[in-house]
Amino acid sequence: MTTGTLITVAPTGAESAKAEVPALPVTLDELLLTAKECEALGAAVIHVHIRDDEARPTLDPVRLADTVAALRESTDLIVQLSSGGAVTDPEAARLAVLDARPDMASCTMGTVNFGDDVFLNRWEFIVDLHTRMQERGIVPEYEIFDLGHLSALQRLLGKYGLPAGGHVHVDFVMGVPGGMPGNTETLVAAHRMLRDLPEGTTFSATGVGRSTIAVLLASLSTGGHLRVGMEDTVTYAKGRPVESNMQLVARAVGFAQLAQRPPLTTTEARELLGL
């Protein structure tokens, strides 16, 4: 299904501070407003991180469950929770994210240097996350920060079987300091490696920071889909801070329409992802 474009919005993340990025949605009300606005523009999936009362990243299970319920009540978006959290979150808390029963959850396919930190994803943890999602009917999005992570995914699927829903969807996270660069050459190399995964595997691409536009264009031109949002991009252009997640979704929608691959509806997105 490359005739349309799956657009995912990642509105918050765990890295940016509210004090430094005032437009960042950190309360439940702010997140719900963002979700409704982005759905109206063409987003079909929302990739969710949450914050506590002091706007710090949290994996509090009650807050997560309340957030999933509120998003389902207020929107038709596919709710995808981050199982990555912040780089300091323990494995047990990251696994417990699944207790909130989202439609989807992220599953990062390996350890990667993340700026000055290390985003740890041990093989045993990856297997545990993958199999728990199979058991609960939660569809994974396999996060690929480096090309070797695609080989790890091939190994995972070969040994433990297809994900819930039977469809494999990956997200290339590009431009993180320590991970693969956000440029066309790397995306093309990653795209070629998809041939080793099950037939019909689809991909989105995320360009962090200044790699946003290059990755967006490269993904569309190779039949891929898009993830945008203030988790990954807080500068719209040089000297121009992002004003809202709507601004980033609107730009992605505009490029998708120019490519004659308009945004998928939430119904079409569910069909694509095996939900």
N, C-alpha and C positions, 0 to 999 in steps of 0.2 A: 504494500500500500504506500507507494510514493507519490500518489496523485494529490495527497493532502499532507499537511504538516501538523504533527503533534507538538503542541506548545506547552511546556511546563514552566511554571513560575516558582522560583525559590526566593521568597520575599525577605527572609530574615537572616538565616545562618547563625553561626556561633562565634564569628570572629569580630565583627564590627561592634563598637560601643555606641550606645544611643547618644551619649554626650558628644561624640564626634560626628555621628550621622543622625541628625535629629529626625529625618524623614523615615527612619527605619521603623517598621511596625513591630512592636514588642509586647503590647497588651493583646488580650483576646479580642477586644473590640476593634483595635487597629488591624489585627490580622483578618478578622471577618470582613471589614470594609475593603481591605486590599483584595481579598479573595473574590468578593462580589464584583468589584471593578474589573479585575483581570479576567474573570470568566466572561463578563459582558463584551470584552474586547476580543476574546478568542482563545484564552488559555483553557486547557482541558484537565491539567494535572497541577496540584499544588504540593510542592516539596516542603515539608514543615519542620522547622526548629522552633522551640518555644523558649520563653524567658520567664524568670521569676519576678517578684514584685519590685526588685531593684534592677530589673532589665538585664540580669545575668543569665547566661545559658543554663538550662536545667533539663533534666530528664524525669522530673517528678511525675510518677505514674498517674496521679489524680488529674493533674493539669493536662497531661497528654490525652487521657480518656475524655475529659471535658472538651478539649480542643477538637478532637475527632468528631464527637457528637455535635458540636456547634457548627462545624463546617458542613456536616451532612445535612443538618437541618436548614442551613441558610443557603447552600449552593448545591449544584449537581457535580461539582468538581471531583475528580478522582483524588482521594486523600492519600498521600505518600509521606510516611514519617521517616525521618532520618534515623538510622540506627548508628550513625557515626557520632552524633552529639558533638561535644567538644573533644579536642585531642586528649584531655585529661580524664575523660569519663571512663569508669571501670567497665569491664566486659559484662558483668552481671546486669548493670543498669542499662547497657545498650541492648542486651537480649530482652530485657523486660519491656522495652518499647513495644514489642509485639503484643503484649497484653492489652494494649489500647485498641486492638483489632482494626488497624487501618486497612484500606484496600490494597495498598502497596507499602513496601519499605525498601530502603536502600540496603545494598549488600556490597561493601567495598572489597575488591578482590586481592588485596595485598597491602603490605606495609609500605609507607612512602614518607620521605622527608617532607615536612609541611612547614616551609619557611624555616624558622629556627627550632621548630618542634618536630616530633616524630608521631605520625598517625599510625598507630600499631594495629595491625589486623593479622593475628596469627592464623595459621592454616586450620587448627582445631576450632577456633572461634568462627571462621568463615563457614566451615562444615556445619557447626551447630546452628548458626543463623539460617543457613540455606535449608536444612532439614526441618527446623521448627516452622519455617514459613510454608514448606510443603504440607506439613501436618495440619496447619491452621488455615490453609487456603489463601494465604497472603501472597500476592504477586511481587517478586523482587524486581528492582532495577539494579543491575550489576554496575557498580561504579568503577570505572577504569581510569586510574591516575597515571599509569605507565604501560608500555606495550606488553611487558611481561605479564601483566595482570590478565590479558586475554588468554595466554597459555594456561594460567591458573584456572580460569573459568572453563576452558576446555577440559582440564583434568577433573574439575569439580562435577561437571555435568556427566562426564564419562563414568565416574565412579558412583555418583549419588543420584543421577537421573534428572529429568527435566523439572523446571520449577512448577509451582501451582499454576494451573491454567494452560501449561504446555508450551507457552510462547517465551522466547528468550529476547529480552530487551536490555541493552546496555547503554550507559551514558559515559561518553568520553569527557573527563574533567581535565581541561587543558589550560596550561599557563600557571599552575601552582608552582612556586619556587621549590624545586626538589622533584617535581613530577615532569611529565612530558610537556614540551613547549606547545604554545597555542599558535600553530601556523598550519598552512595548507599541506605542506609536505608531510608533516607528522600525521595529520588527519587521514590523508590518503593512505599512508602506510598502515594505520590502524584499521581503516576500512578494508584493506586487502586481507588482513588477518581474520576478518569475520568469516571468510570462506571455510575456516576450520571449525566453525561453530554450526549448530543445527540449521538446516535450511529454513529460510524465512526469518532469521534473526534480524532485528531492527536496532537502530541506534539513534540516540540523541547526542548532541555535543554541547558542552558548556565552555565558553571562553572566559577565563577569569581576568578581571582588570582590563588592561589595554589590548588583550587578545580577543576581546568580545566580538568585534566586527569581522575580523579575519576568520574566526571559527564559525560564526553564523553563516557567512557566505559559503565557506567551504563545505559545511554540512548540507546546506540546501542543494549545492551543486552535485553532491555525491549521493543524493537520495535520502539524506538523514533528516532528523528532527531537531528541535531546538529547546534548550533550557536557558532561561534568562531570569534575572532578578537581582535584588540588592544583596543577596547572600554572596554573589560573585562579582558584582559591579556596582560601585558607588559613584563613579564619574561618568557622566553621559558623553562628554567630549572634553577636550583639554580646557581646563579652567571652569568647567560646568558640572557641579555636583548633580547627581540624580535627584529629581524632585519627588518621584514616587515610582513604585513598581509598575504602575500603569504605563509610564513613559517607556520603560524597557519592553513591556509586552507589546505596546503599540508599534514600536520600531520593528520587532520581530514579525508581527502580523503584516506590516507593510512590505517587508522583504519577502515573506512567504507568498504574498499575493503577486508581487512582481515576478517571482519565480513560477507563477501559475500553479502554485501548490498551496491553496488557501488552508486556513486552520481547520483541523478536524473538530467536529463537535464532540461533546463528552460521550455521546452514544457511539460514535465512530471510534473514538479513542479506546473505549472499553472493549470493543470488538477487536481492535488491533492488538491490545495487550493481553487478551485472554481473560478478561475479567467477567 
